[in-house]
Amino acid sequence: MDYKRPQFFRVMQYAQRADRDVVDMVSGNPDWEPPQALREGLRAYADSNPEQFQYPASVGLRELREEIATRRGVDIERVIITNGTGEANHLAMAESLDRKGSEILLVDPVYPYYAGRVQMLDAEMDFVPVGEDGQLDAADVRAQMGDDTAAVVVNSPNNPLGVTYDADTIHELVSVAEAHDAMLISDEVYDHFDYSGRFESALAVDSPNRIVTNSFSKSMAITGFRVGYAVFPHPDGPNGDLMDGARSRHMLTNVTSSRPAQAAVLNALRETGPEYYEQNRDMLRDRIETFTTALDAAGAAYTEPEGAFYVMAQFPDFDGTMANVERLIDEAGVAGMPGEAFGEARSDWFRFALVTPEVEEAADRLAAFFE
């Protein structure tokens, strides 16, 4: 599959051309309010002196890096601010390949942008299928590892399955990476959306063989701000050249990241209490229950979401092809993603994003369609 041409836009464009109203369950754009403190930070920044409108440090505003470092329990020298998690993952993959090997190991089903980046980097790509419950077995990862493996990329809580990896799995994955002198790249962009209480950050494991990426796009409902970050091994320790390389690659590609966006995020981090995140989790729990109840009524199989805000489902005698996605748009008025866009393991499934206030309407439409 050509992952360099993701199918998201193809589905969204088809839905926009439909002759009926369509509930968009394709993209992961949060539909709720950002923190009030983020808006306040933007307003305050607008009155800054002109010098504050110039380049910030390439690695990011020091105050924001300090805030992240404190919250994540790491040294500030390990933190680089990026243009969203997308760039953070790109830097992590590229530097891992420069360090050693020619292969990136991915999980199947896969977030297509990971696979697209591997192809853009002209690297080899191999997949580790998940179990029936959607969980990743570290023993399966170990069996796929080889001398050419530069990195293993994981995402927890997970897109597209919604599963969450527990502490044992994360520790085992770091151990597997260390045993093969590879890097574990742990994308934790949905860390605020764990409904199981099982989530464990890879930062909980002290190792020079792991890179953690994250952003505020989902947790603060600001996908358009493009403020993310990566935590690399310390530049003065083992694998410290990864951070040095990432800084250079980031600077040569982007020069730096948006200063007002970073300033607003910093204010939101400092001034937003835990109730903001809990309120959003409660809302999403309700949406998950509403949608999975409809899937039960339709006789669908699905992976129970433990985190993030996605559901993968399999309908009887209705495979997750692009043609059937178009049928759901035309006949049911619901736009989801074909399972084939996420790899081979669940190519006959569909993925739905629950970031729309019309989840109940979408659920009713699907239940009626498959009645």
VOGU-3710 file (C-alpha; in Angstrom, 3 decimals, decimal comma):
1> mdykrpqffr> 0,000/0,000/0,000  1,135/3,528/-0,762  0,979/5,062/2,714  2,462/8,316/1,414  -1,028/9,128/0,121  -3,301/8,739/3,177  -6,943/8,026/2,430  -8,362/10,441/5,026  -8,756/13,275/2,541  -10,261/10,997/-0,089
11> vmqyaqradr> -13,012/9,955/2,337  -13,657/13,497/3,556  -13,891/14,807/-0,003  -16,335/12,059/-0,949  -18,482/12,906/2,101  -18,466/16,597/1,194  -19,804/15,781/-2,272  -22,626/13,610/-0,920  -26,230/14,536/-1,739  -27,241/14,243/1,919
21> dvvdmvsgnp> -26,089/15,318/5,360  -23,246/13,151/6,641  -21,910/12,687/10,182  -18,126/13,070/9,987  -16,400/10,306/11,968  -13,221/10,400/9,894  -10,808/12,909/11,396  -9,520/13,200/14,958  -10,368/16,894/15,389  -11,788/17,452/18,901
31> dweppqalre> -15,134/19,276/18,856  -14,979/20,606/22,424  -13,684/23,865/23,880  -9,983/24,441/24,558  -9,017/25,552/28,074  -10,100/29,098/28,893  -6,533/29,817/29,969  -5,370/29,107/26,430  -7,598/31,856/25,037  -6,400/34,171/27,811
41> glrayadsnp> -2,798/33,386/26,931  -3,404/34,316/23,315  -5,048/37,600/24,270  -2,176/38,506/26,552  0,373/37,605/23,900  -1,268/39,959/21,402  -0,196/42,872/23,607  3,427/41,757/23,841  6,350/43,896/22,765  7,426/43,491/19,114
51> eqfqypasvg> 10,526/41,574/20,193  8,222/38,789/21,420  6,983/38,366/17,841  10,413/37,261/16,606  12,099/33,845/16,469  12,062/31,902/19,712  14,878/29,463/20,399  14,801/26,697/17,813  14,264/24,022/20,467  11,291/25,956/21,876
61> lrelreeiat> 10,452/28,478/24,576  12,559/27,693/27,601  9,638/28,241/29,997  7,499/25,725/28,092  10,309/23,188/27,975  10,838/23,627/31,713  7,129/23,103/32,386  7,085/19,932/30,280  10,316/18,645/31,820  8,955/19,155/35,340
71> rrgvdiervi> 5,675/17,437/34,549  7,367/14,501/32,820  10,173/14,139/35,343  13,023/14,629/32,885  15,882/17,064/32,378  15,045/20,081/30,223  17,974/19,296/27,902  16,055/16,247/26,680  12,970/18,206/25,533  12,505/19,731/22,081
81> itngtgeanh> 9,323/21,550/21,007  8,089/20,422/17,592  5,342/21,225/15,116  2,928/18,708/16,568  3,509/15,056/17,319  3,842/14,481/13,592  7,181/16,242/13,433  8,236/14,724/16,747  7,685/11,227/15,350  9,434/12,125/12,112
91> lamaesldrk> 12,501/13,361/13,985  12,515/10,260/16,177  12,304/7,879/13,213  14,862/9,737/11,111  17,402/9,965/13,922  16,899/6,306/14,830  17,625/5,310/11,236  20,717/7,517/11,171  21,883/5,843/14,346  21,561/2,238/13,185
101> gseillvdpv> 19,751/-0,111/10,823  17,359/0,287/7,913  14,049/-1,042/9,266  11,216/0,463/11,301  8,891/-1,985/13,051  5,233/-0,917/13,261  2,101/-2,328/14,880  -0,743/-3,616/12,679  -3,301/-2,044/12,570  -1,174/1,055/12,172
111> ypyyagrvqm> -1,800/4,783/12,229  -1,176/5,396/8,495  1,032/8,449/9,015  3,661/6,288/10,747  3,865/4,029/7,719  3,860/7,002/5,365  6,854/8,496/7,161  8,760/5,223/6,945  8,174/5,172/3,197  9,217/8,824/2,856
121> ldaemdfvpv> 12,414/8,018/4,747  13,022/5,209/2,228  13,313/2,677/5,031  12,183/-0,906/5,258  8,915/-1,536/7,083  7,648/-4,582/8,922  4,494/-5,093/10,977  3,590/-6,878/14,210  -0,113/-7,840/14,282  -1,980/-7,323/17,546
131> gedgqldaad> -4,002/-10,001/19,309  -7,761/-10,449/19,062  -8,183/-8,106/22,026  -6,156/-5,431/20,241  -3,255/-5,711/22,670  0,379/-5,923/21,615  2,452/-8,864/22,815  6,081/-7,901/23,424  7,107/-11,476/22,594  5,726/-10,984/19,077
141> vraqmgddta> 7,738/-7,780/18,760  10,864/-9,614/19,898  10,291/-12,303/17,282  10,137/-9,667/14,527  13,259/-7,787/15,597  16,496/-8,166/13,673  19,933/-6,621/13,329  18,557/-4,061/10,860  15,744/-2,876/13,152  16,355/0,775/13,963
151> avvvnspnnp> 13,185/1,420/15,962  9,823/0,097/17,096  6,955/2,623/16,985  4,039/2,202/19,393  1,052/4,379/20,264  -0,768/4,147/23,610  -3,592/4,947/24,130  -3,945/3,749/20,598  -5,216/5,102/17,318  -7,030/3,318/15,639
161> lgvtydadti> -7,990/0,635/18,173  -8,453/2,619/21,379  -6,527/0,074/23,485  -4,073/1,085/26,214  -0,790/-0,681/27,002  -0,147/-1,425/30,663  3,084/-1,058/32,636  4,227/-4,638/31,994  3,880/-4,242/28,226  5,743/-0,929/28,171
171> helvsvaeah> 8,593/-2,246/30,319  8,881/-5,351/28,144  8,924/-3,265/24,961  11,774/-1,134/26,292  13,629/-4,308/27,261  13,165/-5,715/23,741  14,513/-2,494/22,215  17,536/-2,559/24,507  18,260/-6,213/23,720  18,456/-5,418/20,010
181> damlisdevy> 20,129/-2,015/20,428  17,130/-0,370/18,784  14,952/2,562/19,867  11,416/2,357/21,212  9,447/5,357/19,940  6,393/5,775/22,153  3,745/8,181/20,833  1,635/9,202/23,838  -0,507/11,935/22,306  -3,677/10,444/23,853
191> dhfdysgrfe> -2,273/10,111/27,371  -5,051/12,313/28,819  -7,669/9,948/27,390  -7,096/6,762/29,380  -10,370/5,322/30,717  -8,880/2,096/32,036  -6,289/3,434/34,476  -3,746/1,122/32,821  -1,727/3,679/30,864  2,011/3,738/31,540
201> salavdspnr> 4,386/6,188/29,899  7,631/4,873/28,500  9,268/7,635/30,558  8,594/5,434/33,579  11,425/3,216/32,330  14,935/4,591/32,735  16,567/3,716/29,440  18,639/5,421/26,721  16,747/3,314/24,166  13,436/5,082/24,169
211> ivtnsfsksm> 12,041/8,322/22,747  8,670/9,675/23,863  6,587/11,969/21,669  3,482/13,940/22,579  1,539/17,130/21,871  -1,282/19,317/23,150  -3,380/18,937/19,993  -5,817/16,436/21,474  -5,609/17,111/25,203  -6,342/20,835/24,728
221> aitgfrvgya> -8,456/20,475/21,551  -6,031/22,617/19,514  -4,972/20,515/16,542  -4,389/23,690/14,533  -1,787/25,092/16,943  0,836/22,449/16,111  2,615/22,409/19,466  4,186/19,057/20,218  7,367/17,782/21,786  9,791/14,913/21,950
231> vfphpdgpng> 11,821/13,620/24,871  15,120/12,179/23,645  17,945/10,510/25,576  20,050/13,097/27,399  22,571/14,705/24,995  25,396/14,000/27,461  24,558/10,318/27,894  24,261/7,137/25,815  22,579/7,835/22,471  22,890/11,548/23,219
241> dlmdgarsrh> 23,686/12,253/19,576  20,005/11,590/18,793  19,031/14,839/20,510  21,799/16,766/18,782  20,714/15,409/15,407  17,046/16,154/16,096  17,838/19,757/17,010  19,683/20,269/13,738  17,078/18,509/11,620  14,285/20,515/13,276
251> mltnvtssrp> 16,109/23,808/12,761  16,986/23,129/9,126  13,414/22,060/8,329  11,334/24,526/10,362  13,795/26,984/11,922  11,530/26,935/14,983  7,899/26,524/16,086  5,151/29,104/16,537  5,960/31,445/19,426  2,391/32,641/20,190
261> aqaavlnalr> 1,082/29,074/20,114  3,779/27,984/22,566  3,042/30,935/24,844  -0,682/30,153/24,889  -0,032/26,471/25,640  2,308/27,443/28,475  -0,371/29,618/30,069  -2,932/26,832/29,679  -0,622/24,276/31,281  -0,030/26,522/34,275
271> etgpeyyeqn> -3,625/27,632/34,773  -5,792/24,654/33,782  -6,863/22,269/36,506  -7,477/18,508/36,230  -11,242/19,032/36,050  -10,936/20,234/32,441  -9,447/16,922/31,333  -11,794/14,843/33,492  -14,847/16,588/32,035  -13,713/15,703/28,519
281> rdmlrdriet> -13,023/12,107/29,494  -16,531/11,829/30,976  -18,037/13,166/27,753  -16,082/10,673/25,671  -17,015/7,781/27,961  -20,665/8,608/27,275  -20,033/8,739/23,538  -18,234/5,393/23,613  -21,151/3,790/25,463  -23,678/5,269/23,021
291> fttaldaaga> -21,758/4,157/19,970  -20,848/0,665/21,146  -24,471/0,059/22,148  -25,414/0,770/18,538  -22,677/-1,571/17,342  -24,134/-4,291/19,557  -27,540/-3,695/17,983  -25,996/-3,985/14,529  -24,361/-7,300/15,409  -20,884/-5,836/14,976
301> aytepegafy> -17,679/-7,016/16,559  -15,489/-4,271/17,984  -12,491/-3,657/20,197  -13,607/-2,089/23,474  -12,023/1,386/23,654  -9,844/1,798/26,746  -8,397/5,122/25,642  -8,248/7,780/22,908  -11,527/8,365/21,053  -11,710/5,812/18,267
311> vmaqfpdfdg> -13,598/2,574/17,700  -12,750/-0,162/15,205  -15,691/-2,340/14,262  -16,424/-5,283/11,979  -19,911/-5,664/10,510  -21,307/-9,016/9,308  -20,816/-9,513/5,558  -19,745/-5,889/5,088  -15,981/-5,518/4,745  -14,099/-2,309/5,516
321> tmanverlid> -13,297/-1,401/1,938  -13,342/2,054/0,396  -16,385/1,004/-1,645  -18,313/0,139/1,520  -17,186/3,377/3,176  -18,800/5,169/0,260  -21,963/3,085/0,712  -22,176/4,101/4,374  -21,836/7,735/3,362  -24,467/7,515/0,614
331> eagvagmpge> -26,970/5,209/2,290  -26,467/5,705/6,038  -25,073/9,229/6,165  -22,065/8,225/8,284  -18,446/8,707/7,211  -15,846/6,404/8,733  -12,470/5,135/7,606  -11,821/1,845/5,796  -9,897/-0,702/7,818  -7,651/-1,344/4,848
341> afgearsdwf> -6,158/2,136/5,368  -4,677/0,912/8,669  -2,883/-2,180/7,435  -3,663/-5,830/6,854  -4,569/-7,162/10,304  -8,044/-5,588/10,319  -8,537/-4,646/6,698  -12,160/-5,821/6,829  -12,995/-3,491/9,741  -13,979/0,190/9,920
351> rfalvtpeve> -12,613/2,943/12,155  -14,842/5,662/13,592  -13,707/8,814/15,405  -16,019/9,856/18,258  -15,164/13,558/18,091  -18,548/14,826/16,991  -21,618/15,888/19,004  -23,642/13,787/16,550  -22,399/10,447/17,875  -25,920/9,440/18,925
361> eaadrlaaff> -27,313/10,322/15,499  -24,518/8,368/13,817  -25,212/5,407/16,088  -28,916/5,444/15,202  -28,124/5,632/11,491  -25,737/2,704/11,604  -28,145/0,600/13,657  -30,902/1,307/11,106  -28,620/0,570/8,158  -27,605/-2,845/9,492
371> e> -31,062/-3,737/10,867
//
